[in-house]
Structure formats: C-alpha cells, structure tokens
C-alpha cells in the first residue's frame, strides 16, 4: 500500500486543533429517509466552518460513475467543480469546535483512505468519531424513532438497550470500514443506524434527521442546529397523517407495523416510548411491499409540494 500521507494535505495555521470530536459525513451509501444527509446539510447551512485538510479525489473517486460538474457558456467551458473530500472545523451553536469529515464516499483505495484518516485522527488528537445514517426498517412512523447503535467499545453504546442479535453479512461502506480500522487501533468510534419506516425510505423523512442530530448531541455534547429540521418534520408528519387517513391500504400496513412494534417492546419488557428497539423483519405476506407503499406516499408528498403545501 502506498503511503497514506500522500492522499491528503493539511492546510497551514491549524496547530491549535486538538482533542475534538469528529463527525463522519460521507455521502453515497444507504441513508434511508436521507436521515444523515439532511442532518449534515442543516449543519453545513447553519454553522460556520473552515477546511483544515483536503484529500486527493483524483485517486479516491471514480469520476465516470459520479461525474463532476462543468459549466458551459455560449461557446466555451467556463468552470469545473471537482469532487471534494475534506476535513473541516466547525463551531456549534454554543461556539464549541468540532471536526467534520465530509464529501462523497471514496470509490477507490478504501484501506489507504482509512489509514489516512487514522493519521489525521492521531495528528489532531481526535477524541471520538461519530457517524449516522438511516436504515429502512419495519417500524411505524407513529412510534418514537428507534436506533441500532454500534461502536468500538461496549460502553460507547450503553444506555441503548441490547445490540442487534445475531450475525449478519452486509455490503461494506467506507464509514463502517473506518469504524472497524479505528477500533483496531484503539480509537473511539460510535455510529447510529436510525430506523426509518420502510415505506418512507425513498423520500425525505426529517423526523429521522432530528433524531440523528439528537443522538450525535448525546454522544458529543454538541449543540447542533435542528430548528429547521423540526419545522420540516412537523410539516411532513401532517402530510403523512393526511395520506394515511385517505388510504385504507396504508392504514392496514401502519397498523400491522404498530402491532409488531408494540409486541416486541412488550415481550422485552420495555416501555413503548423507549427510542431504542431492534429492526423488525417478520413476514409481510398479504401487505403491499415497502416499495409500493413508499412510491404511493412519495407521489402524495410531491403533489402536496406542487400545491404549495410542502
């Protein structure tokens, strides 16, 4: 493997950056309901930040799969906007500094990239790395948002009930590999897989993004911007409730998910208001598929936006 230090460049003038938490916001993998994406977008739009290190995307990103943008005016190319993977310093609402690793998920040199990030973790003395994403789950939107936490030490996920039971082989992501490699190096990393109702996985679900921000805040002590997400979540909740009220088929699916959710919580002796339950994967024969239901809800929400009610 080539020297990981060749993959990034640290900008001068940041010798004072030490001992901060780092959010890992790499786009491109599963993010049901855009839970992590909406949270990071709200962060970028509301808080001030400055780039402290940049990665070589020519080596990391497959440009034919995700082509960068160029601008053409009349008879000439006038601009080129390359992909950018960077480490930036932000300040939360209380002016507390933290770091954000952001950009597209690398397509290439995963091990080299993870080794490069580990060098940056050591260089800046990063105390805790955190990631969030949404996963489609057979849970109803009428119950509190739940989560599957995972981390490099058991005490990092304490207070979130038992971990997901069983052994699973799933497609890898750079964020997951980074968590694994940093854990092997003795570094702290915690991730939150926020449960998004499967029938809302293909559309924006701001309620999951609010929950994602709350989980990050609980792990880091950061004061993150959620006001606009809360407003969007309230509006979306109303729209979903209207759609459910109009369709007996949707009501039947939601009622079945509620029954399974409550049965699982009851069997485990937990309060149904607890926000940390395991994904449900029971047989759904006789119900419309998540894709069918999601497409119907997505059409409804799009029509509402077109009417000026979005």
Beta strands, then each sheet from edge to edge (+ up, - down):
strand 1: 8-10
strand 2: 21-27
strand 3: 49-55
strand 4: 69-73
strand 5: 76-81
strand 6: 86-91
strand 7: 97-104
strand 8: 128-137
strand 9: 147-151
strand 10: 189-197
sheet 1: 1+ 3- 6+ 7- 2- 8- 10- 9+
sheet 2: 4+ 5-
end
